[in-house]
């Protein structure tokens, strides 16, 4: 049997799912996509709330400092600025890719190919989100070290911060990065291969 015979057998009516089966597969894909989009939006909201509160508190302290607290001197304590900008940069990057995904795949329900392509794109963007999260955590380590070093230099912190800043927090970062990597390898990457194969099959049979 040559390749043409194999392809003809693969494309035969008996080897193709019925219209009802294809519709069910499409609805399953759409429902999964909806769940993943809701999770992505929820992540954006949940991370934005503490970012807004902490950044607002910092700005309030800079503009209207509490007389009972030491004033923030940005000429000597400037590392706090990039330390707060780092998570905002990651948040905006994830927000932009989420909006771009929804714009590109607005017609995801038109066909099973479109639904699969949209879900595959969301899966790939999940990989980007994991990379951004892991990268942000790792980059926060030197920034936190700079913040602690400057605050100790101006006398606002003592030795009591050394263990939390240089032992506990780095251990937390290592654990979080390991968990992000494990989740990606365990679920995201295998699902991506499955969706790529399925989309290829749908396109060949179209």
N, C-alpha and C positions, 0 to 999 in steps of 0.2 A: 504494500500500500504506500503510494507516494504522498507527498505533502498535500497535494490538491484533493486527494481522496479523504485524507484526515480532516482537512478544513471543511469539506463538503459534509462529512458526517457530523462534525461539531456544530455546523450551522443548520442541521436538519431540524424540522419542526419538533420531532420527538425529544430533541436535546435542549430545547429552549423552554424556559418557564412560561407558564400561562400568563395571560393579561392580569388575572386576579393575583397571581403570585408576584408579578412585577409591581403591581400597585401596593401590595402589602410591604414589599421590600422598600419601596419609595417612602411609605409612611413611617416605617421603622427608622429610615435614615433621617427623615424630617424631624421626627420626635427626638432622636439623638442630637441632632443639630440644635434644636430648641433648648434642650437641657444644657448643652455646652455653652450656648450663647447666654443663657440666664446665669450660668456659673461665672462666665467672663464678666458680665455686667455687675454681678454681685461682688466679685473680687475688686473691681474698680471702685465701687461704692464703699466697701468695707475698709479699703486701704486709704481712700481719700479722707474719710472722717478723722482718723488720728493725725494724718498729715496736716489737714487744715487747722486742727486744734493746736498742735504743737508749733506749727509755723506762725499762727496768729499770736500765740503766747510769746514767742520769741520777738516778733515784730513789735508787740505791745511793750515788751520790756526795753526794746531799743528806743522807741519813740517816747513812751511815757514810763520811765523806769520807776520801780517801787523804791521809795526812799529807804526802806528797811533792807534792801538788797544792794549789793555792789553793782555799779553801772557797768554795762558791757562796753569794753574798749576794743573796737574792731581793728585798731592798728596793732594790737597785741594779741587779740583773740579772734583773728579773722578765719581760722580754719572751721569755725562753727558754721560759716556761710556755705562752703561747698559740702559740708557734712549734711546740711538740711536740703541743699539743692539736689544731691545725689538721688534720694528716693523720689523726688518730684520728677527728675529726668526720666527715671524708669517708669513712673506712672504715666507720663505723657506719651512715652513711646508705646506702651501697651494700649493706651486709649486710642492713639492714632491708628495702630494696626487693627484694632477692633472695629473702628469706624470704616476703615478701608475695606475690611472683609465684608461688612454688611453692604457697602456700596457696590462692590464688585459682584457679589452673589445675591443681589436682590431678587432675582428670578429663580431661586433655588427649587421652587416647587413645580416648575414647568415640566420637568422630566426626571427620570431616575438618574440620568447622567448628570444633570445639573445638581441634583440633591447630593449625589456622591462627590462631585467636584467641590461643592460648598463644604461638605463635611471634611473632605481631605484638606482643604485650605485651612479650616478651623483647627484641624489636628496639627498642621505645620506651624500655625501661629501659637498653638499651645507649647510647641517646642521652643519658639522664640521667647514666650513668656517665661518658661523655665530657665532659659539662658540669661534673660534679663534679671530675674530674681537671684539666681546664683551669682551672677557677676556683681550685682549691687551689694549683696552680702559680703563678698570677698573684698570689694573696693571700700566698704565701710570700715574695714579693719585699720588700714593706715590713716584714714581720716579721723577715726576715733582716737587713735594714738596721738595724732596731732592736737586734737582738742584737749586731751588729758595733759599733754606736755605743756601747752600754752596756759591752761588753767592752773597747773602747778607752778608755772613760772611767775604768774601774777599773784600767787598766794591764795587762790580760791579753792584749791583742793589739796588734800594731804595724801599720805600713804594709804589711807583707807580705800581709795579708789583703784589701787593697782590690781588687786585680785579680781574684782568684777570686770575691769576694763581689759586686762591682759590675760586672764585665765578663763573666767566664766563665759564672757561674751565670745571669745574666739572658739571655745568648745561648742557653744550654741551654733555659731556659724558653720563649723565643720559638720555638725549633725544635720543642720538644715540643708546644706549643699549636698550631703550624701543622700538625704531623703529625696530631694528634688531629682538627683541623678538616678536613683533607684526607681522612682515612679516613672520617669521618662523611659528608661530601658524596659521596665516591666509592662507598662500599659501603652504609653503614647507611641513609641517606635513600632511595636508589633501591629497596633491598630493602623498605623500609617501604611505599612506594607500591605495589609489586608485591603485597605481602601484603594491603594494604587492598583493592585491586581484586579479588584472588582471593577474599577473604572475602565481599565484596559479591556476587560471582557465585555463590558457594556458597549464601549465604542466599537469593538470589532464586530459585535452582533447587530449593531444599528444598521 
